[in-house]
């Protein structure tokens, strides 16, 4: 199931019927008009909230000041451009999904929902700037490797919500306990890596996809030791999007080049890109693989 990220991106998974909906002449085809139309639809569906355009996304906030967060309708916009006759249905589903997100926002917090997820430092910096401008509680994040950070979130059935000081107090956890709990819940909520990451044949690289937290598996560093041994300590991974992870032999220049091409392609067409970097596994953590080099033996 696709996840919606509160205070960040909202990614809509379109599940439309086989029969196309009638085209609507009133639907604008340009991005500015599309976003303005969507704001009106959301405002009508959620009269206790305010919505406004923020760049290529939307910002939602309840009238009492509680933020719904930044919403990303780009996947719906692109769908409407490619399938205009089904756009009305897609918009209705998007509005319904945001309404469900608003309902989820009012649910009580549960420690079992805490997960760690991987995000770019640039993305977290942007969220923090937006939160500061709106006097919203800042989120927690800790560095993983150059340009990437681990972020604790609350994992609802259909959304992720960043955790700030207010949520931490309600959960009755310390910051260290929050990160450790998120790591444990992430691990127990995933299928074992040895099941998901088999070394492929024919000199190809492998991939894990379709998991909401596929890229976040790099936060479970020790789980990769068995696969690193199979690659004679030359294991390299790529995480172009949160739900796709590639892995392969860092001692094989052709395979590295192939992984870089696949990473570039996935990153460029993703609605939620994560990283173009390749990461090399070492006994003590992950290192960024230089652009002009294959992996060397870890120190």
ABEGO torsion letter per residue (X at the ends): XBBBBBGBBBBBBBBBBABBBBBBAABBABAAAAAAAAAAAAAAABAABBBBBBEABBBBBBAAGBBAEBBBAAAAAAAAAABAAAAAAAAAAAAAAAAAAAAAAABBBBAAABBBBBBBAAAAAAAAAAAAAAGBBBBBBBBABBGBBBBBBBBBAABBBBBBAAAAAAAGBBAAAAAAAAAAAAAAABBBAAAABBBBBGGBBBBBBGBAAAAAAAABAAAAAAAAAAAGGABBBBBABAABBBBBBAABAAAAAAAAAAAAAAAAABABBABABBBBBBAAEBBBBBAABBBBBBX
